[in-house]
Amino acid sequence: MAAAPLDEASRVALEAWLVTDVGIVREHNEDSAYMEPSNGFFIVADGMGGHAAGEVASAMAVDSVRKSLEGSRTEIDMFKRAPTDAGRRGIVQLLQSAVLSAHQAVFQRGQHEADKAGMGTTLDVVLIAGPEAFVAHVGDSRTYLVRDGRSSQITTDHTVAEVLVIEGKLTIEEAQVSPLRTILVNAIGVSADVGVEMAHVTLRRGDRLLLCSDGLHDYFPVEEEIAQKLSADAPGDALKDMVELAKTRGGHDNITGVAVQVTDVFEAVPAHIDGDLTHPGDLPGANPFASDEPTETAVLDHTSALPTILPVVPTSPLTPSQLKATQPMHIVVDNEPEPPKLAPPPAAGVMPEAAPKAEVAAGPDAEAAPEALASAGGSADTKPTGLPAHVIEAANQPATEAAPTEIATADTGRLSVPGKDKDADKDAG
């Protein structure tokens, strides 16, 4: 456990815990994680690739993001002291840039070293600046918010099965046993382009965040169980118990979790208010996870002073060129829809038939996978382009030397698909 000192500028006090385990099946741990509560940095990555390349990819991604965030402390501290909308957009851009730089580092090494070819990793990053959490996400690791005894998945699984469920081409029950539930449509380092899903949460005293690899969340398909565990008085002990439970229930993969507790939030009011000084506020709604309200998405528009809050509504499918111009940012507010009720966790050692995690189809079901990939708008060489119709176009982010000019974003909406079971080999050599 690590505790952050009470910094008046940050206006928030945090405690955090990190637990990682190789699991029951794997011979080595390809997960990587990092936390620094004093600066509000939390990172989880789940690597993939043969000859221990997954371990290299996840470690590279975590280290690259850590260095990028440490190099941006000045900008982050300025935002903590005087939060503005321009500063908020700056935090989003620097976090996105940190993820894109990590992607380029992993991708370039995979291109130049034969034994690292095709390696990649998932990546979840949480940056807490004052009472605001900024989340960057790629792949199928997850970030959860636990508030008032209830849990909500902030991120989206970037898998073919998830895309097909949201498009109505697979039912939740079919997705639970589909080999497509293990095929990523978006990952760090695998192909030239990557999409970065962004989210923002206004934190409250008592909130808990959980960043975890699929080796943990696979065995907790019911979010109520996650909420029950992490709402305990000792979240660190609860996280250890969850890791042990995941091992008892199968332990098919490496297991990693980072739990963060907001122990206090200081609502400091400045002596005078500048015109550009802003404070985050929750949208109206008594129930933070009410099921009768639409999900809301913020569209980052560099021409406006404030992010535009728009309800997600069906639109016509976007073209590939439009997808490359999108950068959705999800705002977690007080009217989030309640997640679907799912089946209870599996009994010890009982899991659905597994398939390897990969960006393209693999294993005995490979013959059926290309057709399903095509129905999602993708192929073995490209990411799906027929993504859900609710992806909203936003402004292009400025290019950097470490990042491609255009970014393909796989934003598949939010839907928890339980019963995923990644195979033990995950292409490990």
Phi, psi and omega in degrees: 000141176230142180241142179271140176293154180284103181257118184301326181294325184283332180058025177208143177242134186232150165232148183213154181221143179233129178227131175222146183212144181291341182087193185265328189263317186290152178269334178217163187264116179262003174278150172225149181206159181205145173213145176216084185302328182297333178250358178076031180254129179217128187220138173225135178222143181236106187278161177214148179138152183284166176056042178064015180295329178299321177297320178294314183298313182293320179294320178296317182296314181297315182294321180295315179295318179302313181295320179297316181291321177297325178285351181250018184299325181300312180295320180294316179295324178296320179293321179300319184285326182216080183291123177233166178293323176295319178294324179296317176296325178295320177297317179300316182294318181290327177290317177298317179298322178297319179291318180295323177296319176297318178301313181296321179298314180292316182297315182295322178293322177296330179285332187257349179237117187302320183284355177251004183301133178080001180291153180198182181200153166280169180201122172238129180231131173241125175245118180256118180234106189065215180273030181235133177250126176253127186242130172243137189216135173219129175101212183237016162289167186224156169235129180245151168248128175247120183218131177053040176078009179234151184244144177221130177282118182282321187263174181240140175287124180270069181236158178298317181300320180297318178299315183291325177296314183291329176280356179081015181265348173223144170276165177300320181295319178293322180295330181298330183245002182284138174295343180288348179290345182256000184262118181279139173260359186202123181205156177286128169085354187278316180231176187297323183253154176214147174259139179246115177274129183245146177216159181222135180229130170274118188276154176232159176301132180094350177296147172234141175243144176231120169256132183206153174279168182293340176297339175264306188289341175303327185264007176227064183291340179264114186295336177299327179290322176298315179299317181297317181294310188280350176278358179295163181293336181239084182301329179296315177294324179296321179295318177299318179297321179296320178296317178295322177296319178300322177293318179297325183276002176150316178054040187289342186225171170297148187235120181220136176215144172236119179254135181235132178243130174272102185279335177198149175232126182257111181273070180289137178249122181295157181297325176221154184253121173283157181298331184264358183282128182227157175230138181293146178223152179276142174289156184301151178145121185284325184260118184295343181228042182297137186276352184259013179242149180284153170297149179240144183231138176265131177262120181282113182237113185292350181270350182247156182282335183234144171300135180279128180265116182234138172290146178284120179230152180298137175224178177289150181301143180278150177280163178304321180293324177292322179299322181290350179255006184264147172212080183291149173226122184266128177259119178275117186233188187279006179234036178292142177291145177289134180296155180295148177284128186244173181292156178294162181298154182291157175291163183306127175076002182250113178223157176297163179302133189268162172218150185290146173286130179200164177278338178236168183298143178208161175090188186294341180265015185297328182295326181277338187292317182303321179297319179291323176299318180297322180293338176270001178091014183233186179206185180291343183248348182226156176284152180303140176252343179273056183286168184307147186292347184273007175293128185254134182286139177226184185288151174292139175277146179297140183282150174235168180298330184271355185234147176294153181295321180246144184234125175273123185251124176259086178258107188258016180079188180243124173197124179279123178251105185282171171081008179294141179217102179283139181293155185295332187278329179041038182066018180288136183266000000 
